């Protein structure tokens, strides 16, 4: 009886977790601008609160909202503009006076709100944007005044200190792939370098004399293009892995062994992947070649479709640079089966190896007939599914009932 998918997954996870410790010991520090698509080696916390102070979310005027309570077009409230606070400027306190007008400060986006520290300081608690004010002449030449004709809300257009990140807030957990929005967040709190895991190196083979590339891409009757190699290389590179295509293995066990052994000596790979030649046909020679190289077959064939013949093994490493065994995934040759095994086994292994957070299930809606009997007899098509790069077509559920 074939191994279940979940049993196979546990074996893959165990092997990945055993090797993850080595990656953790070999972390490196990179400048933030060079860290895109790398994986964080430890959690990243904010060294400061940001913004560090209450700041304005708009260009406008910092005012006391209470002073605008009765403002209307028929009863405009007059404010004397006492100065300007731009982003990065130190604010200054305003003092209550006997003037008939209220006091305010012109404030730019990102400008720090003045703090009332003395009993006679004017408390400026909100920002009224420029469009909601009107400049008017004042009683004194050279002074600047504005009118406000509608009430302002307490703390409107005012960003609170720590609204983006509190000090020591976790910005990124360990095992996170660094994307552009992470770089923006880290840069906003002054982080300039980051500890990352070593970049994973994967060697990739296609198999089969029927592939055109094995004949120098010359037109040959009956030959087919290699779809698996380019797809897997692209998918792995997209996840931040260094991939080297090592060529096409011919349908000869001795030649397979020679090529594999030669590359094991010369290449320093964290994982090797092959596509095709893992089933039970005459030319499915990958299992035999690996066994002759002294490989330990962790599993071969699991209870999934597509992808049933998939194999996972560890191969003795004969490279002088390392002494541990190298994991080896033998994927089926059928392109859809190969892609499915890459997605649900290989990618899971790589994520566990890099201590990435587990995926969460996605929710989909099924098109199900109303009649219960019909529902049991027919396939149910999933009609809605989140737009993901690895969804090839809507899924279909088949009932096990007869």
Secondary structure, DSSP 8 states (H G I E B T S, - for coil): --B-HHHHHHHHHHHHHHHHHHHHHT-EEEEGGG-TT-BBSS-EE-SS-BSSS-EESSSEEEE-GGGGTT-BTTB-EEEEEEEEE-TT------B--S-SSEEEEEE-TT-B-----STTB----EEEEGGGEEEE--SSTT-EEEEE-S---TTTTEE-TTSSB-TT-EEE-TT-B--HHHHHHHHHTT--EEEE----EEEEEEE-TTBGGGGTT---TT-B---HHHHHHHHHHHTT-EEEEEEEE-S-HHHHHHHHHHHHHH---SEEEEES--SSSTT--HHHHHHHTT-EEEEE-BS-SS-TT-EEEEE----TT--S-EEEEEE-SSHHHHHHHIIIIIHHHHHHHTT---------EEE--SSHHHHHHS-EEEEE----TT--S--EE--S--
